Amino acid sequence: MACMFAGTANAQQVYGEIMRMSKTVANDKSKNLQTRKIATFRKDALTYMAMKARELMPDSTARMLDRQALAMYEYVDLFMKQLTMEKKKKDQQAVIDLFSQVTIENPRYFDMDKEVTLSYYNNPGFLTRFSLDTDWIAALEGVKKILLELKK
């Protein structure tokens, strides 16, 4: 996915493409429910990200939004990869807990509306139990570092 977006030149091209793909998958009834839920999380995270950027950082660039969107996409992909590698329920739960906690520890906007920001985090019906208020670049870096340490 990163390679697909690496050569983008137009502002918000990455953000827009991830949003388009997420909406398509979220609305595709031929996809399994879990896949649609993950796409719904991505769509909602992108919507939240854009809304907060406009509200709190009106001078921020489209490139910043692209970078955050790509990091979020990669974060979710890494999460799914790690989750599917684990066969035991307790090990899968450890992956969910780790990735969820890292999103809490890396806020971007420090939004006090926890009902919104933690709507996925507090919902056991979703695998992507992540905070919407996340600095996805920092979270991706952080979780990769933790995973590397765990492998040692």
C-alpha positions in Angstrom: 0.0 0.0 0.0 2.8 2.4 0.9 4.4 1.9 -2.5 1.1 2.6 -4.2 1.0 6.0 -2.6 4.7 6.8 -2.6 4.7 8.7 -5.9 1.6 10.8 -5.3 1.9 14.4 -6.2 -1.6 15.9 -5.8 -2.6 17.3 -2.4 -4.8 14.9 -0.4 -4.5 12.2 -3.0 -3.5 9.6 -0.4 -6.1 10.7 2.1 -8.8 10.7 -0.7 -7.8 7.3 -2.0 -7.8 5.6 1.4 -11.2 7.2 2.1 -12.5 6.0 -1.2 -11.3 2.5 -0.7 -12.6 2.4 2.9 -16.1 3.6 1.9 -16.2 1.1 -0.9 -15.3 -1.8 1.4 -17.5 -0.6 4.2 -20.5 -0.6 1.9 -19.8 -3.8 0.1 -22.3 -6.4 1.4 -20.3 -9.2 -0.4 -17.4 -8.6 2.1 -17.5 -10.3 5.5 -18.7 -8.3 8.5 -15.3 -8.0 10.1 -13.8 -6.6 6.9 -16.6 -4.1 6.6 -16.2 -3.0 10.3 -12.4 -2.5 9.8 -13.2 -0.3 6.7 -15.8 1.6 8.7 -13.2 2.3 11.4 -10.8 3.6 8.8 -13.5 5.8 7.2 -14.5 7.2 10.6 -10.9 7.8 11.7 -10.2 9.7 8.4 -13.3 11.8 8.9 -12.4 12.6 12.5 -8.8 13.4 11.5 -9.9 15.8 8.7 -12.6 17.5 11.0 -10.1 18.0 13.8 -7.4 19.3 11.5 -9.7 21.9 10.0 -10.9 22.9 13.5 -7.6 23.0 15.4 -5.0 23.3 12.7 -6.6 25.3 9.8 -3.1 26.1 8.4 -2.0 22.5 8.3 -1.2 21.0 5.0 -2.9 18.4 2.9 0.4 16.6 3.1 0.1 16.3 6.8 -3.3 14.7 6.4 -1.9 12.3 3.8 0.9 11.3 6.1 -1.5 10.7 9.0 -3.9 8.8 6.8 -1.2 6.5 5.4 0.2 5.8 8.9 -3.3 4.9 10.1 -3.8 2.6 7.2 -0.4 0.9 7.8 -1.2 0.7 11.6 -4.4 -1.2 11.0 -2.7 -3.5 8.5 0.1 -4.2 10.9 -2.5 -4.9 13.6 -4.3 -7.4 11.4 -1.1 -9.1 10.4 0.0 -9.5 14.1 -3.5 -10.6 15.1 -3.7 -13.3 12.4 -0.3 -14.6 13.3 -1.5 -15.5 16.8 -3.4 -18.7 17.2 -4.3 -18.7 20.9 -7.1 -16.5 22.1 -5.0 -15.0 24.9 -2.2 -14.1 22.5 -4.8 -12.5 20.1 -6.1 -10.5 23.1 -2.6 -9.3 23.9 -2.2 -8.0 20.4 -5.6 -6.2 20.6 -4.6 -4.7 24.0 -1.2 -3.6 22.8 -2.4 -1.8 19.7 -5.3 -0.3 21.5 -3.1 1.1 24.3 -0.6 2.6 21.9 -3.4 4.6 20.3 -4.4 6.0 23.7 -0.7 6.8 24.5 -0.3 8.8 21.3 -3.0 11.5 21.1 -2.8 14.1 18.3 -5.5 16.6 19.2 -5.9 15.9 23.0 -9.7 16.0 22.4 -11.7 15.9 25.7 -14.8 14.5 24.0 -14.0 10.9 25.1 -17.5 9.7 24.1 -16.4 10.3 20.5 -12.7 9.6 20.6 -13.1 6.4 22.5 -16.2 5.1 20.7 -14.2 2.3 19.0 -11.9 1.7 22.0 -14.8 1.1 24.3 -16.7 -1.1 21.8 -15.9 -4.8 22.1 -17.9 -5.4 18.9 -14.9 -4.0 16.9 -11.4 -5.5 16.5 -10.1 -2.0 15.9 -10.6 -0.9 19.5 -8.5 2.3 18.9 -8.8 5.9 19.9 -9.8 8.2 17.1 -7.7 10.9 18.6 -4.4 9.4 17.6 -1.2 10.6 16.1 -0.9 7.7 13.7 2.7 8.4 12.7 3.8 8.3 16.4 1.6 5.3 17.1 2.9 3.3 14.2 6.5 4.1 15.2 5.7 3.2 18.8 4.1 -0.1 18.1 6.8 -1.1 15.7 9.4 -0.4 18.4 7.5 -2.5 21.0 7.1 -5.4 18.5 10.8 -5.3 17.8 11.6 -5.4 21.5 9.2 -8.3 22.0 11.0 -10.3 19.3 14.3 -10.1 21.1 
